[in-house]
Amino acid sequence: MNEIDKHLDEIFEMCYSGREKGYAEIVTKEGVNIVVDFYYDHEGGLEGFYSDTYDGTIYIDNEAYIFEINDVLCSETKSSFNKNKEADQKEGDDFYKEVITPKQTERRNIMSDLNVVTVILMDEDKNLTGKQSMIAKYEDIVIDHNTDPQEVLLILAVEEDVKGAIEKHNKAREDIMDKAALQRHGKKVPLQPITIRDVKVIIK
């Protein structure tokens, strides 16, 4: 079965529904682009007689076919399609349509559910100010829309050196005094190390 035979019913419907404009286009369930550009002629007569003629060019995924369809009352609908390679559409032509393969469609659907984000890991200790609070920053992280912050942290723990970032941050904490301990006991007590459970995840 060739491409014309596969989509014959759709082509007939496109010609009928687009007869006033002489143009119609659809994308089939299989992702095939069909464009019909044609002339329409109607002849009527006594007792409801009619004869409808459609002739022009049809483009199926940019391949061109010259066609004619004759629909006559009480007669079998006749049609002819002939390949016209010279009229095949290329990018920039009037009727060119981007052809997307099923794999490309699947990939686009997957990508539409994804976000590219920046993830910042923060230490919420009140003794820290400004840049002291930032543990690490990761850019261009790909996640889906439903990923919660803790899941993002797990992803980073696998793909990035989160452990190393926390260890480096804890080294910096050793030089910062606990203000509450100083007020209570009058002694300088360095901040205790944090673990991954203490990390706040900010997604932008």
C-alpha positions in Angstrom: 0.0 0.0 0.0 1.5 3.4 -1.0 1.2 6.6 0.9 -1.8 7.8 -1.2 -3.8 4.6 -0.5 -3.0 4.9 3.2 -4.5 8.3 3.5 -7.1 8.3 0.7 -10.1 8.8 3.1 -8.3 11.7 4.7 -7.5 13.3 1.4 -11.2 13.0 0.3 -12.3 14.6 3.6 -9.7 17.4 3.2 -10.9 18.2 -0.3 -14.5 18.3 0.8 -14.0 20.4 4.0 -11.6 22.8 2.2 -13.5 23.2 -1.0 -14.4 26.9 -0.4 -10.7 27.8 0.2 -9.1 25.3 -2.2 -6.6 24.4 0.5 -6.4 22.1 3.5 -3.7 20.6 5.7 -3.6 18.1 8.5 -1.1 16.0 10.5 -2.3 12.4 10.8 -2.3 10.3 13.9 0.8 8.7 12.5 2.5 12.1 12.3 2.3 12.4 8.5 2.0 16.0 7.1 -0.6 16.3 4.3 -1.2 19.5 2.4 -3.8 19.8 -0.4 -3.8 22.7 -2.8 -6.5 22.5 -5.4 -9.2 24.0 -7.6 -12.9 23.0 -7.0 -15.6 23.0 -9.6 -19.3 22.2 -9.0 -21.9 21.5 -11.6 -25.6 21.2 -10.7 -28.6 20.2 -12.6 -32.2 18.9 -12.4 -33.4 16.5 -9.8 -30.4 17.0 -7.6 -27.8 16.1 -10.1 -24.3 17.3 -9.3 -20.7 16.7 -10.4 -17.8 17.9 -8.1 -14.3 18.0 -9.4 -11.2 18.6 -7.4 -7.8 18.9 -9.1 -4.4 20.2 -7.9 -1.4 19.0 -6.0 -1.2 17.1 -2.8 2.0 17.0 -0.6 2.5 14.1 1.7 5.6 14.7 3.9 6.7 17.2 1.1 6.4 14.7 -1.7 4.2 16.1 -4.5 1.4 14.3 -6.4 -0.8 15.8 -9.1 -4.4 14.6 -8.5 -7.9 14.8 -9.7 -11.0 13.6 -7.9 -14.5 13.3 -9.6 -17.5 12.9 -7.4 -20.7 12.4 -9.5 -24.2 11.7 -8.2 -25.1 8.0 -8.4 -21.6 7.2 -9.7 -18.5 5.8 -8.2 -16.0 8.5 -7.1 -13.0 8.4 -9.4 -9.6 9.6 -8.6 -6.1 9.7 -10.1 -2.8 10.5 -8.5 0.6 10.9 -10.3 3.9 11.6 -8.7 5.4 14.9 -9.5 9.0 14.8 -8.3 9.8 18.3 -9.6 7.3 19.8 -7.3 8.6 18.1 -4.1 8.9 20.7 -1.4 12.2 21.8 0.1 12.8 24.0 3.1 11.8 27.5 2.3 9.1 26.4 -0.3 5.5 27.5 0.2 4.1 24.2 1.3 7.2 22.8 3.0 6.4 21.1 6.4 9.0 19.8 8.8 8.9 16.1 8.9 9.2 14.7 12.4 9.9 11.0 12.8 8.1 9.0 15.6 11.3 8.9 17.6 11.7 12.7 17.3 8.1 13.1 18.4 8.7 10.8 21.4 11.8 12.8 22.3 10.0 16.1 22.0 7.2 14.8 24.3 9.8 13.8 26.8 11.7 17.1 26.6 8.5 19.0 27.1 8.2 17.4 30.5 11.7 18.5 31.5 13.1 21.6 33.0 16.7 22.9 32.9 17.3 24.5 36.3 19.9 25.9 38.6 20.2 24.2 42.0 21.6 26.0 45.0 22.5 24.1 48.2 22.1 26.3 51.3 23.0 26.1 55.0 20.2 27.7 57.0 22.3 28.2 60.2 21.4 31.6 61.6 25.1 32.2 62.4 25.9 32.4 58.7 25.4 35.5 56.5 25.4 36.1 52.8 27.8 33.9 50.8 28.7 31.9 53.9 25.3 30.2 53.6 25.9 28.8 50.1 27.3 25.3 50.0 27.3 24.8 46.3 25.6 25.9 43.0 24.9 23.6 40.1 23.7 25.0 36.7 22.0 23.3 33.8 20.5 20.4 35.8 17.8 18.6 33.9 14.8 17.4 35.9 11.1 16.8 35.2 8.3 19.0 36.5 7.4 16.7 39.3 10.8 16.3 40.9 10.7 17.5 44.5 13.8 19.2 46.1 14.8 16.1 48.1 14.8 14.0 44.9 16.9 16.7 43.2 19.4 16.4 46.1 19.6 12.6 45.5 20.2 13.2 41.8 23.0 15.6 42.6 24.5 13.3 45.2 24.9 10.7 42.4 26.0 13.0 39.6 27.9 15.7 41.4 30.4 15.8 44.3 27.9 17.0 46.9 29.8 15.2 49.7 32.9 17.1 48.8 31.0 20.4 48.7 29.6 19.7 52.2 33.1 18.8 53.6 34.5 22.0 52.2 31.6 24.0 53.7 32.2 22.3 57.1 35.8 23.4 57.0 34.6 27.0 56.6 32.1 26.5 59.5 35.0 25.7 61.9 36.1 29.4 61.6 32.7 30.7 62.5 31.6 31.0 66.1 28.2 30.0 67.5 26.6 33.2 68.7 24.1 31.6 70.9 26.8 29.6 72.7 28.8 32.7 73.2 25.9 34.6 74.7 25.0 31.7 77.1 28.4 30.6 78.2 30.7 33.4 77.3 32.9 31.0 75.3 33.7 30.9 71.7 32.4 27.6 70.2 32.9 26.9 66.5 29.9 25.7 64.5 29.4 22.0 64.4 29.5 20.2 61.0 26.3 19.6 59.1 25.2 16.6 57.1 23.3 16.2 53.8 20.1 16.0 55.9 20.6 19.7 57.0 21.0 21.0 53.4 18.2 23.2 52.0 17.7 22.9 48.2 16.7 25.9 46.2 15.6 25.3 42.6 15.6 28.2 40.1 
